[in-house]
């Protein structure tokens, strides 16, 4: 892997991420958009899970979920989060830290309309993160909803929508021999004003 120099980096971390994401989409066969999402409760209890990046721009990084889920409860209590992308084929990792806000109703509706019908039904059938008696209850609920909406569009549930992680920090990591990796951190000083620092591996 060629060294990563500061001169290789775009001054805008969103542009730099877009470059690396394009490389990942070309190199990673399955789900290069997978990102680890870490959240914490107001008491500091930390959880992490994989979610899928659905879009990003200078406003932030968007994923969709059930607003009644465990992750959503933590975001409600503590609207900060961290993301991590890991692309082993490229020996690259990107970390992002930031604040979390909900997407607009219009954005959630627009994405909902693109979801496969089965995924739409699943969002209604599953009370995400809640205990259930067994798989049969979930399957029965799915079948009931399939019959209810058999000949009509499926509306977006009020408990389902998007979140946007608004970055205040990016870290770009590239693997190098002898564990002497290249690491660069972008820190937000004020709107659209990022400082870049090289970090020791």
JOUR-V353372 format. One record per helix or strand of 2 or more residues. SS is the DSSP state (H for helix, E for strand). FROM is the first residue (numbers start at 1). TO is the last residue. Records with the same first field share a line. If there is no record, write none. Layout:
BEGIN
SS->FROM-TO ; FROM-TO
END
This chain:
BEGIN
H->6-8 ; 13-27 ; 70-77 ; 88-90 ; 105-112 ; 117-125 ; 135-148 ; 177-179
E->34-40 ; 46-52 ; 55-57 ; 60-66 ; 80-87 ; 92-102 ; 160-174 ; 182-190 ; 193-199
END
